Amino acid sequence: MPLSHAIAHYVSRPGGSARTRLSLRPDAYPISPQQEELVRRLKQAYIGKAGKFYGCFSGDMAASPLPRWLDEWAHERLGFASFSAKVMQQLQSVLDDSEVALDAHLLFFVEQLLDGDTFYLFVVDQCEGLYIDSNLDMNDVQFLDATQILFGAKVNLTAWRSGEKNNYLSVLRSRGDKALTELCWQLVGFSDQVDTAAETTAFLDIVAEYAAELPEPQARACRQSVVDYCLEQDKGGEPVSVAKLSEHIDASQPEHFSRFVAHRQPQPKPELIPDRGQLRQFVRLSGRNEQLSVSFSSNCLGETVVYDQQSDSITITDIPSSLKLRLLQHLQQQQKQQQTSSTGPRPDTIERPLSEA
């Protein structure tokens, strides 16, 4: 893994009126397999989490000076340890002005790849566990839980410096803690959120138009191919290149789909950040309430699943064999219960008073 910089600091703030306490590491870690493995796990957890938000830095450098310090570090006016310490001091300031409680480690990493540099910031909790040593004694141990990220931020440094994109910054929402989320978003200066769900929906509408011009078997394959490709890119934490997707759809006409998309977009976008929920709904229709849950492939609509809008009803044919078996068993049980209730209890099971026994 091309990890170039890594450091960790600690913050403790019980909440209420208590003051925030920092514990700062004086210098960056020498890169080792331990740091590389930790970053790999954190990245994997970050990529795997749904509901990431995309945008850019706000212009308010006074309230959120992270981009200015990143720039000073990039131009070697700040060392990496000094840069991360400034971020921690800013965190201390915003924590003291809030009622948020936080007891965690902040991990700062920079990764250098062929296609650009990336900065990561993770807020990670330290957990307690047990381990058995070489003498088979059981001992307490503390460890970083890389699977449960309290907060994460990712900055595509190359895209940010070029100024060509407005979605170079992605952040997580802290589950169940809105106050912590807002505080961390303020810390990194997150702004101008990109509506990935709306953009994905608009893109899939174009895909549907494109597929409608194909014979039905090819149309189905096209829709599924688009979804599979986009989900695979999302799984790897990568945006979808429309040009590469076009090649994937039809290698014999690699630019056909991309030209179709460009003609239908007011401002053609070469990349898409896919939304998983919208992608899955494109090829699968589902819904539920307290008593009913229905899910089926969109390819079934109009064939084995017919919706009557006037009566607001669905007719399903070619029922799955497992469901058919359950239905038959349930009907048999209902028939037995009805027969028992209609005939009443057998004479030899009627209870009599003790005086008649």
C-alpha positions in Angstrom: 0.0 0.0 0.0 1.5 3.4 -1.0 1.0 5.0 2.4 3.2 8.1 2.8 2.1 9.7 6.1 0.4 8.5 9.2 -0.2 9.8 12.7 -2.7 9.4 15.5 -3.9 11.6 18.4 -6.3 11.2 21.3 -9.2 13.4 22.4 -11.3 13.1 25.6 -14.3 15.3 26.4 -16.8 13.9 28.9 -19.5 16.4 27.8 -21.4 19.1 29.5 -19.2 21.9 30.8 -16.0 19.7 31.0 -13.0 20.9 29.2 -11.5 18.9 26.3 -8.2 17.1 26.9 -5.8 16.3 24.0 -2.9 13.9 23.8 -0.8 14.6 20.8 1.8 12.5 19.2 4.9 14.6 18.5 5.9 13.1 15.2 4.4 10.9 12.4 4.7 7.2 12.4 7.4 5.5 10.5 5.5 3.6 7.8 5.2 -0.1 8.8 3.0 -3.1 8.0 0.9 -2.3 11.1 -0.1 1.1 9.8 -0.7 -0.2 6.3 -3.0 -3.0 7.7 -4.9 -0.5 9.8 -5.4 1.9 6.9 -6.6 -1.0 4.7 -9.2 -2.0 7.3 -10.4 1.6 7.9 -10.7 2.2 4.1 -12.6 -1.1 3.7 -15.0 -0.1 6.4 -15.4 3.5 5.0 -16.0 2.3 1.5 -18.5 -0.3 2.7 -20.7 2.2 4.6 -23.7 3.4 2.7 -24.9 7.0 3.0 -21.7 8.8 2.4 -22.0 12.5 1.5 -20.1 14.2 -1.3 -19.2 17.9 -1.7 -16.3 20.3 -1.3 -14.7 22.7 1.3 -16.6 25.7 2.5 -15.2 29.1 1.8 -15.2 30.0 5.5 -11.6 29.5 6.4 -12.0 31.2 9.8 -14.5 28.6 11.0 -13.0 25.7 9.1 -9.3 26.2 8.4 -8.5 22.6 7.4 -8.1 23.3 3.7 -5.6 26.1 4.4 -3.5 23.8 6.7 -3.7 21.1 4.1 -2.3 23.5 1.5 0.5 24.7 3.8 1.4 21.0 4.5 1.4 20.3 0.7 3.7 23.2 0.1 5.9 22.0 3.0 5.3 25.1 5.1 3.9 22.7 7.8 5.1 19.2 8.8 2.5 16.5 8.9 2.6 16.3 12.7 2.2 20.1 13.0 -0.7 20.0 10.5 -2.5 17.3 12.4 -1.9 19.0 15.7 -3.6 22.2 14.4 -6.6 20.2 13.4 -6.7 18.7 16.9 -6.5 22.1 18.5 -9.4 23.3 16.2 -11.4 20.2 17.3 -10.7 21.1 21.0 -12.1 24.6 20.3 -15.3 23.4 18.7 -15.8 20.7 21.3 -15.5 23.2 24.2 -18.1 25.4 22.5 -20.5 22.4 22.3 -22.0 19.8 24.6 -20.8 16.9 22.6 -19.0 14.1 24.5 -16.2 12.3 22.7 -13.5 9.8 23.7 -11.7 8.6 20.7 -8.5 8.6 18.6 -8.2 10.6 15.4 -6.1 9.0 12.7 -4.6 11.0 9.8 -3.3 9.3 6.7 -2.1 10.2 3.3 -2.0 7.7 0.4 -0.2 8.3 -2.8 -1.4 6.4 -5.9 -0.7 6.7 -9.6 -4.0 8.5 -10.2 -3.6 11.0 -7.3 -3.0 11.6 -3.6 -5.7 11.1 -1.0 -6.0 12.4 2.6 -8.0 10.4 5.2 -9.3 11.5 8.6 -10.9 8.9 10.8 -12.4 9.2 14.3 -12.2 5.7 15.9 -13.2 4.3 19.2 -11.0 2.2 21.3 -12.6 -1.0 22.6 -11.9 -3.5 25.3 -11.6 -7.2 24.8 -9.9 -10.4 26.0 -7.0 -12.4 24.7 -5.2 -15.6 25.7 -1.4 -15.3 26.0 1.3 -17.9 25.4 0.8 -19.2 29.0 -2.9 -19.7 28.2 -3.7 -16.9 30.7 -6.7 -14.7 29.9 -5.9 -10.9 29.9 -7.7 -7.7 29.1 -6.7 -5.8 25.9 -7.6 -2.5 24.3 -7.8 -2.2 20.5 -9.0 0.1 17.8 -12.3 -1.1 16.3 -11.6 -0.3 12.6 -15.0 -1.7 11.7 -17.0 0.9 13.7 -15.9 4.4 12.5 -17.4 7.2 14.5 -16.6 9.6 11.7 -14.6 9.6 8.5 -13.5 12.1 5.8 -11.7 11.6 2.5 -10.2 14.3 0.4 -9.0 13.7 -3.2 -6.1 16.0 -3.0 -5.3 15.9 -6.7 -8.9 16.8 -7.7 -9.1 19.5 -5.0 -5.9 21.2 -6.3 -7.0 21.0 -9.9 -10.3 22.7 -9.2 -12.0 20.6 -11.8 -14.5 18.8 -9.5 -16.9 19.9 -6.8 -17.1 16.5 -5.2 -13.5 15.8 -4.1 -14.6 15.7 -0.4 -16.6 12.8 1.1 -17.8 12.4 4.7 -19.7 10.0 6.8 -22.6 10.7 9.1 -22.1 9.5 12.6 -24.9 7.0 13.2 -27.3 8.0 15.9 -25.3 11.2 16.9 -26.4 14.2 14.9 -24.5 16.6 17.1 -21.2 14.8 16.5 -21.8 14.7 12.8 -22.4 18.4 12.6 -19.3 19.1 14.7 -17.1 16.9 12.5 -18.5 18.4 9.3 -17.7 21.8 10.7 -14.2 20.6 11.6 -13.4 19.5 8.0 -15.4 22.4 6.4 -17.8 20.2 4.5 -20.1 22.2 2.2 -22.1 22.1 -1.1 -23.5 18.6 -0.7 -23.9 16.7 -3.9 -27.3 14.9 -4.2 -26.0 11.5 -5.3 -29.5 10.0 -5.2 -31.0 12.6 -7.5 -28.1 12.4 -9.9 -28.2 8.6 -10.0 -32.0 8.7 -10.6 -31.5 11.2 -13.5 -28.7 9.0 -14.9 -30.8 5.9 -14.7 -33.7 7.6 -16.5 -31.2 8.1 -19.4 -30.2 4.4 -19.2 -33.9 3.5 -19.4 -34.3 5.6 -22.6 -31.2 4.0 -24.1 -32.4 0.5 -23.3 -35.9 1.2 -24.7 -34.4 1.5 -28.1 -33.0 -2.1 -27.9 -34.8 -5.4 -28.3 -36.2 -6.6 -25.0 -33.6 -9.3 -24.3 -30.7 -6.8 -25.0 -32.5 -4.1 -23.0 -32.7 -6.3 -19.9 -29.1 -7.3 -20.2 -28.1 -3.6 -20.7 -30.0 -2.4 -17.6 -28.5 -5.2 -15.5 -25.0 -4.6 -16.9 -25.2 -0.9 -15.9 -26.3 -1.7 -12.4 -23.7 -4.4 -11.9 -20.9 -2.2 -13.1 -22.0 0.8 -11.0 -22.3 -1.4 -7.9 -18.9 -2.8 -8.5 -17.4 0.7 -8.7 -19.2 1.7 -5.6 -17.9 -1.4 -3.8 -14.4 -0.3 -4.6 -15.1 3.3 -3.5 -14.6 4.6 -7.1 -16.8 6.9 -9.2 -18.3 5.6 -12.4 -16.6 6.8 -15.6 -19.3 7.2 -18.3 -16.7 6.5 -21.0 -15.6 3.3 -19.3 -19.2 2.2 -18.7 -19.9 2.8 -22.3 -17.1 0.4 -23.3 -18.4 -2.1 -20.8 -21.9 -2.0 -22.2 -20.9 -2.5 -25.9 -17.3 -3.1 -26.7 -18.1 -3.1 -30.5 -19.4 0.5 -30.2 -17.5 1.8 -27.2 -18.7 5.5 -27.5 -22.3 4.9 -28.4 -23.7 5.0 -24.9 -21.5 7.9 -23.7 -22.6 10.0 -26.7 -26.3 9.1 -25.9 -25.8 10.3 -22.3 -24.0 13.5 -23.3 -26.8 14.5 -25.7 -29.4 14.2 -22.9 -27.5 16.0 -20.1 -27.7 19.8 -20.0 -24.2 19.8 -18.7 -22.5 16.5 -19.6 -20.8 14.9 -16.6 -17.9 12.5 -17.3 -18.3 10.8 -13.9 -21.1 9.6 -11.6 -21.1 8.9 -7.9 -23.6 6.1 -7.7 -26.3 5.8 -5.0 -26.7 2.1 -4.1 -30.4 2.4 -3.2 -31.3 4.0 -6.5 -29.3 1.4 -8.4 -31.0 -1.6 -6.7 -34.5 -0.1 -7.2 -33.7 0.3 -10.9 -33.7 -3.5 -11.4 -35.8 -4.5 -8.4 -39.1 -3.2 -7.2 -40.0 -3.6 -3.6 -42.2 -2.2 -0.8 -43.5 -3.1 2.6 -45.9 -2.2 5.3 -46.7 -3.7 8.7 -48.4 -6.8 7.2 -46.9 -7.2 3.7 -43.5 -7.2 2.0 -43.1 -7.5 -1.8 -40.0 -7.6 -3.8 -39.4 -8.7 -7.4 -37.2 -8.1 -10.4 -38.4 -5.2 -12.6 -38.2 -7.6 -15.6 -41.2 -9.4 -14.1 -43.5 -6.4 -14.4 -46.0 -6.9 -17.2 -45.3 -10.6 -17.4 -45.4 -12.7 -14.2 -46.3 -9.7 -12.2 -49.2 -7.5 -13.5 -50.3 -4.3 -11.8 -53.8 -3.1 -12.3 -53.8 0.7 -11.6 -57.6 1.0 -11.5 -58.2 -1.7 -8.9 -54.8 -1.0 -7.2 -54.0 -4.7 -7.2 -51.2 -7.0 -8.3 -51.6 -10.4 -10.0 -48.7 -12.8 -9.7 -48.2 -15.9 -11.8 -45.3 -18.4 -11.9 -45.1 -18.4 -8.1 -41.7 -19.6 -6.7 -41.9 -23.3 -5.7 -40.8 -22.6 -2.1 -43.6 -20.0 -1.6 -46.1 -22.3 -3.3 -45.3 -25.1 -0.8 -45.7 -22.7 2.2 -49.0 -21.5 0.8 -50.4 -25.1 0.4 -49.2 -26.0 3.9 -50.9 -23.0 5.4 -54.1 -23.7 3.5 -54.2 -27.3 4.8 -53.7 -26.1 8.4 -56.6 -23.6 8.0 -58.9 -26.3 6.6 -58.1 -28.6 9.5 -58.9 -25.8 12.0 -62.1 -25.0 10.2 -63.2 -28.7 10.3 -62.4 -29.0 14.0 -64.4 -25.8 14.9 -67.4 -26.9 12.8 -67.8 -30.4 14.2 -67.0 -29.5 17.8 -65.0 -31.6 20.3 -65.4 -35.4 20.2 -67.8 -36.9 22.8 -65.0 -38.8 24.6 -63.2 -35.5 25.2 -66.1 -33.6 26.9 -65.4 -33.0 30.5 -68.1 -34.2 33.0 -68.8 -33.1 36.6 -67.1 -35.2 39.2 -70.5 -36.2 40.6 -71.4 -38.0 37.4 -68.0 -39.8 37.1 
